[in-house]
Amino acid sequence: MFLRKTLIILATFGIVGSYFLIAIYLNLQTQRNDVSISLIDHDVRSTSLTIGVIGDVHLSEGLDQLNKFRALLLDVKAAKPDLVVFVGDYTANPSGIDNMPDHRVNIINALKLVNPIPRAVVLGNYESWSDADEWLDEFARIGVDAMENETRILKTVKGAICIRGLGENYTGRNRLTDYPEECDGLPRLSITHDPSGAFYSSVKGLVIAGHTHCGQVSFPFIGPLWVPSDAPSSAHCGLYKDSERTVFVTSGVGTSILPLRYGAQSQWDLIELVIIKTE
């Protein structure tokens, strides 16, 4: 009887352990996530756009990791979005990077692989922790436009769109940034890293963010173990809407602190955005 109970216990632990290992492995395999967002806006023309979203790559040093990132970018490009947005945390923990200047250059050069698709870029907290000004200078030197509390009008195959890039809120680099008059009548989109930056009273409309990894480790009925954001919990993952704003938070590609994911799929997102003008 004792032997039988022991075997049952061991078999149960084996099955449960195997389940978790398989689930973690599958969650680490980056998948495309298709999202549909509809907005009503009486100030702009009706239009539709497809937007590729890449966040939280947390790329470590080494050619193998860099090649995987390049392959991911080519997959995104092959989906033929009208716009690609990058919402920060491109590097792994800076303390684990031996040569940050070269690592920084490799990452920024890789972003050019989505050319000629227009792109919009903001920094994450890991870029802030590895000298945000150095990142911004290097982006400018290499010719990849990164925004920090700035706006740009980008030309897509569907027409012009006004992009506002908000500074990273988790590290205190977010500043009040209004859309300029040049954006009047154009579709408008804000991008930032930490979704908490979307919840200032001055921020309205559509915001795309990352940072949370959708918890990275999230259990059924319990939810994420920890999410480092002051955004409302309902805006920690996926689509959030209230009367003032629509926020989409990507689960992101990589991991931080622990090299595992459970209940939070590694993904890049393809958003089908429809804007409907009303009289």
C-alpha positions as CSV (number, residue, x, y, z in Angstrom):
1,M,0.0,0.0,0.0
2,F,2.8,2.4,0.9
3,L,4.7,1.7,-2.3
4,R,1.5,2.2,-4.3
5,K,0.9,5.6,-2.7
6,T,4.5,6.6,-3.2
7,L,4.3,5.7,-6.9
8,I,1.1,7.7,-7.3
9,I,2.6,10.7,-5.6
10,L,5.7,10.5,-7.8
11,A,3.7,10.1,-10.9
12,T,1.5,13.1,-10.0
13,F,4.6,15.3,-9.4
14,G,6.0,14.1,-12.7
15,I,2.9,14.9,-14.6
16,V,2.6,18.3,-13.0
17,G,6.3,19.1,-13.4
18,S,6.1,18.1,-17.1
19,Y,3.1,20.3,-17.6
20,F,4.9,23.3,-16.2
21,L,8.1,22.7,-18.1
22,I,6.2,22.3,-21.4
23,A,4.0,25.4,-20.7
24,I,7.1,27.5,-19.8
25,Y,8.9,26.3,-23.0
26,L,5.9,27.1,-25.2
27,N,5.4,30.5,-23.5
28,L,9.0,31.4,-24.4
29,Q,8.4,30.8,-28.1
30,T,7.5,34.1,-29.6
31,Q,4.2,34.1,-31.4
32,R,2.3,36.6,-33.5
33,N,-0.7,38.0,-31.7
34,D,-3.5,39.5,-33.9
35,V,-5.5,42.3,-32.3
36,S,-8.4,44.4,-33.6
37,I,-9.1,47.9,-32.2
38,S,-11.9,50.2,-33.4
39,L,-12.0,53.9,-32.4
40,I,-14.6,56.6,-33.0
41,D,-13.1,60.0,-33.6
42,H,-15.1,62.9,-35.1
43,D,-11.9,65.0,-35.5
44,V,-10.1,62.8,-38.1
45,R,-10.8,61.0,-41.4
46,S,-12.0,57.4,-41.3
47,T,-9.0,55.1,-42.0
48,S,-7.6,51.7,-41.2
49,L,-4.0,50.8,-40.4
50,T,-2.0,47.7,-39.5
51,I,0.5,48.3,-36.8
52,G,3.3,45.9,-35.8
53,V,4.2,46.2,-32.1
54,I,7.5,45.0,-30.6
55,G,8.5,45.5,-27.0
56,D,10.7,44.2,-24.2
57,V,13.1,42.2,-26.3
58,H,15.7,42.3,-23.4
59,L,18.4,41.2,-25.8
60,S,21.6,39.8,-24.3
61,E,25.0,40.0,-26.0
62,G,26.1,37.4,-28.6
63,L,25.6,36.8,-32.2
64,D,23.0,34.0,-31.6
65,Q,20.6,36.3,-29.7
66,L,21.2,39.1,-32.2
67,N,20.4,36.8,-35.1
68,K,17.2,35.6,-33.4
69,F,16.2,39.3,-33.0
70,R,16.9,40.0,-36.7
71,A,14.8,37.0,-37.7
72,L,11.9,38.2,-35.6
73,L,12.1,41.7,-37.3
74,L,12.0,40.0,-40.7
75,D,8.9,38.1,-39.6
76,V,7.3,41.3,-38.6
77,K,8.3,42.9,-41.9
78,A,6.9,39.9,-43.9
79,A,3.5,40.6,-42.3
80,K,3.5,43.9,-44.2
81,P,2.2,46.3,-41.5
82,D,1.7,49.9,-42.4
83,L,3.7,51.0,-39.3
84,V,6.0,49.3,-36.8
85,V,6.3,50.7,-33.2
86,F,9.0,49.7,-30.8
87,V,8.1,50.3,-27.2
88,G,11.4,50.0,-25.3
89,D,13.6,47.6,-23.3
90,Y,15.8,46.4,-26.1
91,T,18.7,45.4,-23.9
92,A,19.0,42.8,-21.2
93,N,20.1,43.9,-17.7
94,P,22.9,46.4,-18.3
95,S,24.9,44.8,-15.4
96,G,25.2,41.7,-17.6
97,I,26.4,43.5,-20.7
98,D,30.2,43.6,-21.1
99,N,30.3,46.0,-24.0
100,M,27.3,48.2,-24.0
101,P,28.4,50.6,-26.7
102,D,28.8,47.8,-29.3
103,H,25.6,46.1,-28.0
104,R,23.7,49.4,-28.4
105,V,24.9,49.8,-32.0
106,N,24.0,46.2,-32.9
107,I,20.4,46.6,-31.5
108,I,19.8,50.0,-33.2
109,N,21.2,48.7,-36.6
110,A,18.9,45.7,-36.4
111,L,15.8,48.0,-36.1
112,K,16.6,49.1,-39.7
113,L,15.6,45.7,-41.0
114,V,12.0,46.8,-41.1
115,N,12.8,49.4,-43.7
116,P,11.1,50.8,-45.8
117,I,8.1,50.4,-43.4
118,P,7.9,53.6,-41.2
119,R,8.7,53.0,-37.6
120,A,8.4,54.8,-34.3
121,V,10.7,54.2,-31.3
122,V,10.7,55.0,-27.6
123,L,13.1,54.0,-24.8
124,G,12.4,51.7,-21.9
125,N,13.6,51.6,-18.3
126,Y,16.5,49.4,-19.3
127,E,17.7,52.0,-21.7
128,S,17.3,54.6,-18.9
129,W,19.4,52.4,-16.6
130,S,22.2,52.1,-19.3
131,D,22.3,55.9,-20.0
132,A,19.3,57.1,-21.9
133,D,21.1,60.0,-23.4
134,E,23.7,57.7,-24.9
135,W,20.9,55.7,-26.4
136,L,19.3,58.8,-27.9
137,D,22.6,60.0,-29.3
138,E,23.4,56.7,-30.8
139,F,19.9,56.4,-32.4
140,A,20.4,59.8,-33.9
141,R,23.9,59.0,-35.2
142,I,22.8,55.7,-36.8
143,G,19.8,57.4,-38.4
144,V,17.0,55.6,-36.5
145,D,14.6,58.3,-35.1
146,A,13.8,57.7,-31.4
147,M,11.3,59.9,-29.6
148,E,11.3,61.1,-26.0
149,N,8.4,63.5,-25.2
150,E,8.2,64.4,-28.9
151,T,5.8,64.0,-31.8
152,R,6.4,63.0,-35.4
153,I,4.2,62.9,-38.5
154,L,5.0,59.7,-40.4
155,K,3.9,58.9,-43.9
156,T,2.4,55.5,-44.3
157,V,0.9,53.8,-47.4
158,K,-2.5,54.6,-45.8
159,G,-1.6,58.3,-45.4
160,A,0.0,60.5,-42.7
161,I,-0.3,59.6,-39.0
162,C,0.8,61.7,-36.0
163,I,2.8,59.7,-33.4
164,R,3.6,61.0,-29.9
165,G,6.4,59.3,-28.2
166,L,6.2,59.7,-24.4
167,G,9.2,59.5,-22.1
168,E,9.7,56.4,-19.9
169,N,7.4,56.9,-16.9
170,Y,8.9,54.1,-14.7
171,T,12.2,56.0,-14.5
172,G,10.6,59.5,-14.4
173,R,11.5,60.7,-17.9
174,N,7.9,61.3,-19.0
175,R,7.0,65.0,-19.6
176,L,3.7,66.6,-20.7
177,T,3.6,66.6,-24.5
178,D,0.7,67.9,-26.5
179,Y,0.0,67.2,-30.1
180,P,1.0,70.2,-32.3
181,E,-1.4,71.9,-34.6
182,E,0.1,70.1,-37.5
183,C,-1.5,66.9,-36.2
184,D,-5.0,68.4,-36.4
185,G,-7.2,66.2,-38.6
186,L,-4.7,63.3,-38.7
187,P,-5.0,60.0,-37.0
188,R,-3.1,60.2,-33.7
189,L,-1.3,57.5,-31.7
190,S,0.8,57.7,-28.5
191,I,3.5,55.1,-27.7
192,T,5.4,54.7,-24.4
193,H,7.0,52.0,-22.4
194,D,5.3,51.8,-19.0
195,P,1.5,51.9,-19.4
196,S,1.2,54.1,-16.3
197,G,2.3,57.0,-18.6
198,A,-1.1,56.7,-20.4
199,F,-3.0,57.6,-17.2
200,Y,-2.2,61.3,-16.9
201,S,-5.3,63.5,-17.4
202,S,-3.6,65.1,-20.5
203,V,-3.3,61.7,-22.3
204,K,-6.3,60.8,-24.4
205,G,-6.9,58.5,-27.4
206,L,-4.9,55.4,-28.3
207,V,-1.7,54.5,-26.4
208,I,0.5,51.5,-27.1
209,A,2.8,50.4,-24.3
210,G,4.8,47.4,-23.0
211,H,7.0,47.0,-19.8
212,T,4.7,44.6,-17.9
213,H,5.4,41.4,-19.8
214,C,1.8,40.6,-18.9
215,G,3.2,39.6,-15.5
216,Q,5.7,37.2,-17.1
217,V,4.6,34.6,-14.5
218,S,0.8,34.6,-14.1
219,F,-1.2,31.8,-12.5
220,P,-4.8,30.9,-13.1
221,F,-7.2,32.5,-10.5
222,I,-4.2,34.2,-8.9
223,G,-2.9,36.4,-11.7
224,P,0.6,37.8,-12.0
225,L,3.0,37.5,-9.1
226,W,4.3,41.0,-9.7
227,V,3.8,43.8,-12.2
228,P,6.2,46.9,-11.8
229,S,3.7,49.5,-12.9
230,D,1.4,52.0,-11.4
231,A,-1.1,51.6,-14.2
232,P,-4.5,50.1,-13.1
233,S,-4.3,46.3,-12.9
234,S,-6.9,46.1,-15.8
235,A,-4.3,47.9,-18.0
236,H,-1.4,45.5,-17.2
237,C,-2.0,43.3,-20.3
238,G,-3.9,43.5,-23.5
239,L,-6.6,46.0,-24.3
240,Y,-8.0,48.5,-21.9
241,K,-10.6,51.1,-22.5
242,D,-12.2,53.9,-20.6
243,S,-14.0,57.2,-21.5
244,E,-10.8,59.0,-22.3
245,R,-8.3,56.5,-23.6
246,T,-7.7,53.1,-25.2
247,V,-4.5,51.4,-24.1
248,F,-2.9,48.3,-25.6
249,V,-0.2,46.7,-23.6
250,T,1.9,44.1,-25.3
251,S,3.2,41.0,-23.5
252,G,6.6,41.6,-25.2
253,V,9.2,39.3,-26.5
254,G,11.8,38.6,-23.9
255,T,12.2,38.1,-20.1
256,S,13.7,40.0,-17.2
257,I,15.0,38.9,-13.8
258,L,14.1,35.2,-14.5
259,P,14.5,33.6,-17.9
260,L,11.0,32.0,-17.9
261,R,7.4,32.8,-18.8
262,Y,4.3,31.1,-17.5
263,G,0.8,32.3,-18.4
264,A,2.2,35.2,-20.4
265,Q,3.1,34.3,-23.9
266,S,6.1,35.8,-25.6
267,Q,4.7,37.7,-28.6
268,W,4.8,40.5,-31.1
269,D,1.5,42.0,-32.0
270,L,-0.2,42.9,-35.3
271,I,-2.9,45.5,-34.6
272,E,-5.7,46.0,-37.1
273,L,-6.7,49.6,-36.2
274,V,-10.0,51.0,-37.6
275,I,-10.8,54.7,-37.0
276,I,-14.4,55.7,-37.8
277,K,-15.2,59.4,-38.3
278,T,-18.5,60.5,-36.9
279,E,-20.3,63.8,-37.7
